[in-house]
Amino acid sequence: MSHFPNDIATLVARAALAYVYLYAAYLNAKPENREWLLSHTALLFPPGTAPFLINASAFIGVAMMFVGGFLVLVGLATWLGCALLIVFTILGYLQHRSEVEFATKTADALSGEIEALLAGASHAEAIRGDLLNLRISAYSGQFSSGLKNWGLIGAFVLLGAVGGGVFSLDHYLTELRPSWLIDAIVWPM
C-alpha cells in the first residue's frame, strides 16, 4: 500500500503550520512593530515588570517562532520544532486570555464615560450599539484566537509524534544514517 497521500499531507501540514509562525515572526521582528510586540508581551506579566524581562521575553518568543517554524518547515528535528511551537502557542493562549480580560475591562471603564458624553445626543442609541459591537468583537476575536491555539497545539503534538514524513530532512538523514549526527537531532525512529 502506498503512503504517498500521507506523505503529501504531512508535507502540506508542515508547510502550513510553519507559515503561520514564520510569517508572524517576520512581522513581529519588524522595527515598526516593536512597540506593539512589547505592549502585547507585557500582558503576560504583572504591572511594573522590569522592561528588560519584557524585552527578553519578546525576543525569545520571536526566536522560538523563527527556529521552531524553520525546523518544522524543513523537517529537521521536527519534534524539537514542534516542542518549541507548542510552548510558544501555550504562552500565546495565555496572552489572548489576557487580551480578553483587557478588552472587557477597558470597555467597562469607558462605558460610563461614554454614557456621560452621550447624554441627550440624538444618535446615542446608534453609538451605544456600535460600542457594544466593538466590545463583543474584541472579546470574541481574542477568545476565538485563544481557542485556535489549542487546535495548533494538537497539530504539533501529532506532527511531533509521527515525524516530518518522507519529504523531510529527518527522513533524508535517517536514510543516509550518519549516526553521529542523526542520534543527536532526529527523534528516534
Beta strands, then each sheet from edge to edge (+ up, - down):
end
